[in-house]
Amino acid sequence: MSRLRRSAWLLLPLLLWLAACSAQRAPDLANPPPSAAVPYGAPPALADGGDSPLAPDTRCARDADCTVKNVGNCCGAYPACVSAGAHVDPDAVAADCARRGLASVCGFREVTACRCVANRCEAAPQGALER
């Protein structure tokens, strides 16, 4: 067998393997990917109207309705903008993460101020309140 044919036979399994790895898979509707807006390891949900420590309330009508609270995540502390009266319990979030076998990378964006945007508390951009 010529050298070229032997090389082709050696490359064929590699090419088939690469083609199989690059094939697109059907989306898993039972386990959708996390939203890009929610950082990995964040609490399971920041909700509009919930009163669960796993989904603190983020509703607001004005900036004064929002505050920074430690809502917790799968690593530890996680400051987020929530409604001033929202019930948060970082220990409950950590217990939920442990129950589900989740972990996350430690670290978070420092939130120093909140604002109400479209009736939802959000972190104010750094320096937005400075003049």
N, C-alpha and C positions, 0 to 999 in steps of 0.2 A: 504494500500500500504506500502510496506516495506521502511525502511529508505534509503536503497541503491537505490531503484528505484526512490524515490522522489528526491534524490540528483542528479541522472542522468538526470531527467527531468529539474531540475534547471540549470544544467551545459550545456545542449544541446543548448539553445539559445545563451549562451556566446560563445561556440565553433563555432557555425555558424557565429556569428558576427565577431569573430577573423579571421575565414577563409575568409570571404568576404573582410575584411580590408586588408588582406595580399595578395589577388589575384593581379597578375600582370596586369597592364593596357597596352593597345596598345599605342605606342608612338604617341604623338600629333605632326603630321608633320607640322601643320600650325603654331605652337608655339614651335620650338625646344628649348631645354635647353641651357642656356648660356655656352659658352666655359669655360673650367676650367682655361684657360690661361688668361682670361680677368676678372679682379676683379669685383665683383658686385658693381654697382654704378659708374663704370668707364664711360667715354664718350661712346655714342652709338657705336662708331667704331674708331679704329685707323687704317687708311687705307694706302694702298700702291698706292699713286698717287692722292688721292682726295685733293681738295683745299677748302673743306667745314670746318667750325669750328666744325661741328659735327663729322667730320672724317678727322682730320689733316693728312697731308702727312708724311709718315715715311720712304720714300725711301732714300737711300744713296749709295755712292760708296766707301766712306772712313769714318773713325771716325770723321774727322773734319766737315763732312756734317751734323752731329747730334748735337742737343743741348737740354737742359732741358727747357721746357716751361710749364706754368700752362694751361692745356687744360680744366680744370673744370670737375666737375662731379655732381651728383644729391645731393650732400651735400655741395659742395663749391669748394675749391681749390683741384687740383689733378695734381701734377707734373708728366710729362711723357717725354720720349725721342721722339722727332720728328725731321723732317728735319729743318735745320736752317731757311729756307724761308717759313715754313708752317704757314698758317693763322690759328690762334687760337682765340677763343672768349668764355671765360668761362661763360659770361652772356647768350650767345645764347644756350649753353649747359644746363644751369640752366632753361632757359625758355622752352626748349624742354622737360626736365624732368617734369616740372610743367604741361605742356600740356598733357603729357602721364600719369600723376599721379604717378610718380616714386619718391622714396626717397632712401637714402642709409645711411649706417653707416659711420660716419665721421672717417677719419683716412686714412693714406696711408704710403707706404714705402718711405722713404726719398731717392730721386734720386739725387746723386751728380755729376755723370758723365755718359756719354753715349758712346756707341761704335756701329760700323756698323757690323752687323752679317747677312750674306746671303742677303745683299742689303736692310736691314731693321734696323732702329735705335732701339736699345734696351738699357735698363739700364745696366751699367757696374756693376759687382759684387762689393760690398763694399770692399775696400782695394785693388782692382785689379790694380789701378794706383799707389799705394804706393810701395816703394822699401825698 
